[in-house]
Amino acid sequence: MSSPHKSVPPDQSSHTEKGERTDGASRQPIRHVIRIQRLALLAAFMLLVCVSFPALSWPAVLGWLFLLPIAVVVWVLRTQTTVSAEGLALQTVFGFRTLQWSDIKGVRIPKRGWVRADLVRGGEVALPAVGFDRLQELAAASGGHIPDPFGPGTEENDSPDDGHET
């Protein structure tokens, strides 16, 4: 009279996050999507309200203004970077590109705009929806392919360099 035993504790529970085990061990996420914050849709709604007044007052000439909030919504919903075990999948409004981990040398953080991936063959590619604030999330989802810029220093000498040799 033996019954099939389930693992105790179960691998997945209703109160644990996806990919997190109840015994404290974590699994490598299969895929992690970094998107533009959905709060940006509020800006599209506010833009819709703003363009409504001139567009409704003279629709024959200014009716095209309604395309602006629609374009913002499409941009927010389509722009994303997907991190997987194979590499990065970059999706913009008009394009899609995949990068293998072997193609990426590192990342660069510009003053403005998205974080950029430096390629082994030269050049760089912007990572849509990955700003400075999402860089730690990208590093965690990459499974070690991209180092955490906020983690412990990886430099040989962590002391400040005053320009003098000792």
C-alpha positions, 0 to 999 in steps of 0.5 A, a space after each residue: 500500500 505505497 502511494 506515490 510521494 510528492 517532494 516535501 517541501 514542494 518545488 513550487 508553491 502558491 506563495 513562492 515566486 516563479 522559479 523560486 523553490 521552497 527549500 531556498 534553492 533557486 533555479 535559473 530563470 528560463 526567460 526574463 523580460 525587461 519592459 518599459 514601465 506600464 505607468 508610461 501608459 498614463 503619459 499616453 492618456 494625458 497626451 490623448 487629453 491634450 491633443 483632444 482639444 485642438 484635434 476636435 476643434 478642427 478635425 479636418 486639419 488636426 485630426 492626425 494628432 490622435 496618432 501621437 498617443 497611439 504611437 506612444 502606446 505602441 512604443 510602450 507595449 512593444 519595446 523590450 529586452 528579453 534575457 534568456 540562457 541563449 542571450 538577449 532578444 531586443 525588440 523595438 517598434 520596428 525591429 527585432 534582433 537577437 544577440 548570443 552571449 558569445 557576441 557580447 563583450 560587455 555593457 556601456 552606460 551612456 549619460 542618456 538613453 538605453 544601456 548599450 551592449 559592446 559587441 565582440 566584433 566591434 560596435 554597440 547595440 542599444 538594449 531597449 527598456 534597459 536604463 541605468 535603473 534596470 541594470 542590476 535586474 539585467 545582471 541578475 537575469 543574465 546568470 553571470 554573463 553580465 557582471 553586477 555593477 553594484 556588486 563587490 568591486 572586481 578591480 585588482 586594487 580597490 583603493 583610491 588611486 592618487 596618481 603616485 606609485 609606491 
